[in-house]
Amino acid sequence: MGDLLNVSSNPHIRSKISTDKIMLCVVIALLPTTVFGIINFGIYSLAVIGVSIASTVLTELICCIVLKKKITISDLSAVVTGLLIGLNMPPGVALYIPAMGGFFAIFVVKMLFGGLGQNIMNPALAARCFLVISFPAAMTDFTCDAYSQATPLALIRNGEEVSLQDMILGFTPGTIGETSMIAILIGACFLLLLGVIDLIVPFSYLVSFVIFMGIFGPYGFNPYYIFCQLAGGGIMLGAWFMATDYVTRPVTKAGQYVFGIILGLLTGVFRVFGASAEGVSYSIIIANLLVPLIEKVTYPKAFGRGGERR
């Protein structure tokens, strides 16, 4: 009888697909942008990604052993976190930085909150924000053997021309996994076809962002400017692979629309009025923290005694 009263952590949604299969699908979906990033920035990028994954997996393994919990590294969630951290790293960053990011993501953001399903924010993005605050120079230095100029978004903010074609294809400076819009969308289509994610959060995120940039941006609804904003920075990687995280997005459908709109508005505010030309990571983290409030407002009221009457 005691087992029947044991309630697992939220979200309480039943599915035939297991956690490890979902995470494996995400890893496969991230392969196009991972491979492109390594080709684009060089073999050292592979070392950055490898160290990041090794750090997250090893940290989770040690935490499980020390805390005498079931070993959970086989569910591949730590691998996904490590891969996303690596893809959010500058290509020439020192290897100890992604290693520290992996430790922070798993130990502080995930395990201290109880493990998978109980973290209040996306571990990979929390780690990125932690690293940007701790190592601002290293985390904003995108120069490497292939590129020496500033990122496209920084050039656009300074009023300079950029190649939209290069931004869509990915032949620009930036983090390892954010530059190729095409590679990211290939992986996103794979997840959509398998039903691992849906369009609600990415669609509401990107549409609200475009509307905000058209109204408050310096060039209005100029197609070139809007497409450059969509193709530049981490908005595509964030919209399709991090904002869609099951644990840190709202459970309700209405809440997911609200969540996406908040993401679009926050990203627009950071990019138009902020000191940096980016802002995706902080936008998603802030929106993650607002999820309990969003769910409280959008949770459907029960019918019956104490609820709404038909």
ZATI-992182 format. One record per residue (C-alpha): residue in one letter; x, y, z. Coordinates in steps of 0.001 Angstrom, whole numbers, plus 500000, padded with zeros to 6 digits. Each point is the difference from the previous one (the first is absolute). Example, Ala and Ser with C-alpha at 12.3 -4.5 7.8 and 13.67 -1.06 7.14 Angstrom:
2
a512300495500507800;s501370503440499340;
***
This chain:
310
m500000500000500000;g502884502350500764;d501326499661496450;l496631501089498614;l500258503270501911;n503511500775498786;v499648502973497648;s502838500700497596;s501323503462499146;n498198502238497535;p499010500261497199;h497377497253500378;i499566499128496332;r500030496376498898;s501649499007496756;k501046496778498355;i503407501440499145;s502583499765502787;t502343502744501199;d503080498349498541;k498343499701496580;i498971503663500073;m503533501030500928;l501446497775497277;c497727501729497470;v501251503390501208;v503616498885499674;i499357498804496446;a498186503245499169;l502999501992501232;l502457498068497833;p499613502224496888;t500892503196501842;t502696498166501992;v501691498603496891;f499719503340498206;g501490501821502978;i503012497676500075;i500513500379496235;n499521503759500168;f502201500761502996;g502500497148500008;i500832496846501931;y500567501883503261;s496226500520500133;l499620496235500314;a502245500086503077;v497838502772501528;i496832497961499436;g501644496798501235;v501231501606503234;s496575501526500584;i498213496652499618;a502587498174502093;s499608502596502761;t496205499694500193;v499958496210499889;l502797499615502550;t498434502560502356;e496631498234499890;l501642496615500562;i501940501237503034;c496922501744501435;c497932496831499670;i502698497928501719;v500598502492502822;l496288500602500596;k499311496250499710;k497444500527497263;k499242497858496996;i502586500526497257;t498176502075497371;i502626500717497370;s498435497367497727;d496979502271499415;l502327502234497907;s498699503227501552;a503507500864501202;v501309499361496480;v497430502402498532;t500883502641502596;g503707499611499305;l499465500131496241;l497930503187500276;i502625501606502236;g502691499128497484;l497963501405497125;n499598503248501958;m503754500431500422;p502283502239497910;p502130497760497758;g503324501006501565;v499022499980503666;a502360498437502545;l498912496454500849;y499641500604503725;i497106502413499314;p497564497459498466;a501135497547502693;m498953502499502685;g496774500652498135;g499175496305499926;f500617499691503741;f497838503043500755;a497151498803497767;i499779496532501547;f500970500550503622;v498480503428500705;v497079500254497573;k498948496357499700;m501082497768502902;l499588502530502832;f496390500425498919;g499375496252500023;g501098498808496580;l498310499746496616;g496503501451499972;q500469502240503034;n502389502694498783;i498400503438499725;m502018501207497023;n501770498551497001;p503341498653501324;a501961500681496800;l498885503625499769;a500459500553503722;a503568498771499565;r500538502314497038;c498738503004501977;f502238499005502918;l503010499787497692;v499236503326498265;i499887501709503410;s503119498194501256;f502112500186496825;p498558502860497922;a503075500523497829;a500456496324499127;m496281499392499415;t499673502947497618;d503186499391498016;f498924498338496755;t503255500408498101;c501587496821498700;d502080498787497083;a496997500224497678;y498636503408501084;s501451503156501472;q497123502494499652;a497117500685502372;t496782497981499963;p497310500990497455;l497677501362502704;a502777502240501335;l500713501258496476;i496309500685499364;r499730501944503265;n502903502170498814;g498188500656496725;e502267497807497855;e498914497705497168;v500068496210500415;s499372497109497630;l496564498515500691;q500925496955497903;d503063499313502144;m497871500377503146;i497411497519498770;l502647497499498916;g502103500571503122;f503288501375498684;t500268502690502661;p501656500374503411;g498013499024503067;t499647497108502401;i500664496508498667;g496374498986499508;e498084503207499340;t501244501221496627;s498282497713497465;m496280500717499797;i499562497191497473;a501712497369502161;i497886500983503010;l496766499872498007;i500871496547498631;g500263498727503567;a496815501833501006;c498056498405497119;f501229496589501161;l498615500593503494;l496725501354498603;l499508496970497763;l500573497646502944;g497640501998502194;v502695500680502596;i499234503741499832;d497155502035498553;l499724503448498438;i498317501887502836;v503014501391501881;p502336500563497005;f497206501538497894;s498773502394502700;y503609500834500910;l501146500852496486;v496803501777498916;s499900502222503098;f503718500736499536;v499487501028496368;i497088502274500951;f502028501613502789;m503027500576497756;g497770501430497276;i498429502497502398;f502970500950502175;g503002499045497853;p501984502716498181;y498944498838496518;g496346499100500559;f498633497036498059;n502889500001497545;p500187496352498752;y503803499997499823;y500308501278503566;i497364497603501361;f501555496939498322;c503444501006501252;q498623500161503540;l498439496555499612;a503102498443498447;g502464501657502383;g500904499091503549;g498431497187501983;i496319500640499368;m499476496993497718;l501924497601502233;g498200501395503033;a496513499959498464;w500123496429498702;f502274498185502455;m499896501809503365;a496723501868500284;t498230496721499148;d501493498196503011;y497173497982501603;v501058500741503571;t500433503768499833;r497131500988497692;p496340500257501108;v497851496861499869;t496823501756498857;k499542500851496314;a498921503562500769;g503004500329502291;q502324498907497215;y498697502782497760;v500495502528502797;f503463498548500667;g500988500383496342;i498705503573499814;i501947500937503128;l503126498491498441;g499539502027496815;l499431503244501881;l502943499472502349;t502367499109497162;g498859503088498105;v500556502205503040;f503509498640500527;r500958500375496345;v498534503471499442;f500536501693503365;g502635497819501695;a503761500461500085;s500537496728498112;a498826499113496500;e498812496584501269;g497704499149502919;v498499496571499279;s501547498213502984;y498814502532502567;s496566500170498382;i499446496255500336;i501324499909503573;i497703502857501076;a497029498368498262;n500833496674501705;l499731501710503381;l496589501385499012;v498584496573499094;p498305499350503398;l498180503323499707;i499088499349496357;e498577496585500876;k498063501437502938;v498352502574497739;t499334497664497062;y499107496803501861;p496405499038499047;k497458500260502809;a498380496753501101;f496261499474499628;g497869498773502869;r499855501163503568;g502233502973500498;g500645500323496275;e498272501669497097;r496480499000499064;r499120499086496450;
***
